[in-house]
Amino acid sequence: MFLRLGLIPTIVVSSPHIAEQFLKTHDLIFASRPPIDTLKHMAYGQKNLAFSPYGSYWRTMHKICMLELLSKNKISLNQDIRKEELDLLIKHIKEAVGTDVTVDLSAKVTSLSVDLTCRMVFGKKYADVDFNERGFNTMFQEAVKLADISNLNDYIPQIASLDLQGLTKRTKVVAKVFDDFFEKIIDKHVQSKDENITKDFVGIMLSFMGLQETKDKIKQEQVKAMLFVSVSVFVIL
């Protein structure tokens, strides 16, 4: 079924046979994500793995991510970190049971996810106050919410400058918070004399900076874009 959403031609596929044509037979033609106004600001011009156009840059970022972040070997290396954080959660619950204190399990699981993400990606845990007065999880959920809202700017690009829904303004605020945090993390890694710090994902990504991995050199903006998507992957999982 063919639709036109604003100025964007759209095809709705409901047949398994036609879906196979899109997702398997001609998948490379339809592999790229369309430009999304919200992610232009939050994902550094869609330079991260999840939203960059398919091509040599995407393949390189995919290779780095799979080998250095999500490979079986890397997951195994982080086993002690996961066990340590789970032990802390279990200890907290046991102590709460002994004192008859109510435990918000949803909040604790979310906190566990954030702590694991920080340790595996950034090399250490960061408190909410280190990130922003609203806290890491709150800002991340705001980012997800903004990315999920249907944005008129995507369907009628000519009106984007008007920001009729106010989404661009809100997105820039969230993007600035994440960008400042990533800058702080990167600066700390660059200035550190600790060789072990290169073992986390930030250190590994920084080691690729300046290399001609694609037709364009990997720069700090690409590193921050990959940090954003790596944080998203771990928090969502």
N, C-alpha and C positions, 0 to 999 in steps of 0.2 A: 504494500500500500504506500503510495507516494503522498507525502504531505509537504507543505511549505510553512515552516515555523518562522514567521517574519520574513526575512530574506534568505533563510537557510533551507535548502532542499533537504528533505529527510525521508528515509525509507524505513518503514516498519516491516520486519520480517517475522512471519509466524509459521512458515512451513519449514520442517526439518531439512528438506532437500535444498531450499534456497539458503537457509542458515549455513549449511555446509559450504555453499558457494562463497559466502562472505567470510566465514571463519576458517576455512581450510583451503579450498581451491584457489581463491583470489585473496588470501588473507593479507598479503603484503600491500595490496592496493588500499585496504581499509585499516591498516595497522596504526596509522597516525591519529592522535587525538586532535580534535578541532581546537582552534584558539579559544581560550576561555578567559574572559576579562578578569575575573576574580583571581585566577591562578597566575595571571600575568604579573601581579604584584606579589602574591604570596610565594610563588614557586620560581621567582627570579626569571620571568619571561618563559616559563615552562621549560626550564633547563634541567629539571630533575628526571629521574628514570620513569616515573609514572605518567608524565604528561608531555615529554619532549617528542617531537616528530620522529618517526622511524627513519633510521639512516645510520651512518658511521658513528655519529656521536652517541645515539641511543645504544647501539651495540657495545660500544666501549664502556659506557656507564653500567650497562647490564652485566657485562663481564666482571667489572670491578666489584659490583654489589654482590653478585653471586659467589665470587671467589673469596672476597674479603669480609663479607658480613653474614651471608646466609648459607655458606657451605657447611657440610657435615663436620669438617675439621674445626671450623670456627665455633660452631654451636657446641662441640665437645669441649673446646678450650674454655668456654664460658660456663661449664657445668658447675664449677665450684661457686661461682658468683650466684647462680640461680639457687643452689642449695643453701648458701649463706642467707640470702634474702628470704627464702621460704622458712628457714629455721627462725628467723627474727619474727616473722608473721605468726608462726605457730606459738612461739614463746609469748608474744603479746596477747594472743587469744587465751592461752592457759592462765596468764596472770589476771586477765579480766574475769575469767570464770571464778577464780579464787576470791575475788573481791566483789563479785556480783555486779560487775559493771557491764552495761549494754555495749556491744560491739557492732559498729556499722560495717558489715562484711563487704558490701559494695564499695564503700570508700577505701577500705583496707586493700582490697584486690586492685583497685585503681592505683592506689599509692604504690603497691608492689610492682605493677607494670611500669610506672614512671621511674621508680628506683632502678629496676633492671635495665630499662632503656638508657638511663643516664650512665650507668656503670659500663654497659657494653659498648655504647656509642661514644660517650664523652670521657670515659675512664674513671669517673667518680660520681657520687650522688650529689645532687644539688637541691637545696631546700627551695620552697616556693619564693622566699624572699630574695634568693639569688637570681631568680628569673624575672619576676614582676610582682607587684603588689597583689595582683589578682590570682597569681599562681599558675604553674605550668599547665595543669590539667584543664583549668577553666579557659585559658587562652587557646589551648589546642582544640577543645570542644567548640569554641567560638569560630576557629578556623574551619573546622569540619562543617559547621552550620552554614557559614558564608559560602563555602564551595558547593553546598548542596542546594542552595536557593536558586530558582530559575531567574536568570539575570537578563533583563530586556536588552542590555548592551550586547549580548552574544547573538541575539536574533536580529537586532537592528543597529549595527555598528555606528551608523551616522548620528545616533542620539547619545552615544557613550559619554561625550563631554558634559552632558546635562546631569548625569548621575541621578536619574529620577527616583530610584529606589534607595539612594544613599548607600549602596553597597560598596562602591569604590572608596568612599571616605572611611567606612568601617574596616574595609580590608586593608587599607594603608596603615591604619593604627595597629592592627594585629601583625602585619608584615614587619613593621618597625620594631615591635617587641621581640619577635623571633630573630630579626637581623642583628639587633644589638646583642642578644644573648649569644648567637653564633660567633659574632666578632670577638666577644670576650673569651669564648672557648678557644677559638683559633689563636688569638694573641697569647693565651696562656700556654698553649702547646708550642708555639714558635719560640717563646722565651725560655721554656723549660730546659733544664740540663739533664733531666731524668730520661735515660734511654728507654725505660719501660713504658713511657707514655706513648711511644710510637706504636705500641701494640694495639691500642684501641682504634676504632674506625676513623676518628678525626686524624690521628697521626698517620694512618695508612693513606687517607685521601690527600693529606698535605704532601706526602711523598710523591704523589703524581703531579703536583703543581709544576707548571712550566714544561712538562713533557709533551712532545708532539704525538699524543695518543690518537688524535683525530686531526682533521684538517685545521682545526683551531686548537691552540694550546689550552690545557686545563688551567683555569684561573680560580681565584678565590670565590668568585660568584658561583661557579659550578660546584665547588666544594660545599658551599652553604646550601645550594639547591639539593645536593645529595644528602646532606645532614637532615634537611627538612623531611625528605621522603623516607629516610631510614628511621627517624623518630616516629613518623606516621605508621610505618610497618609494624614496629614493635608495640606501640601503644594500642593499635587496632587489634593485633594478635593477642 
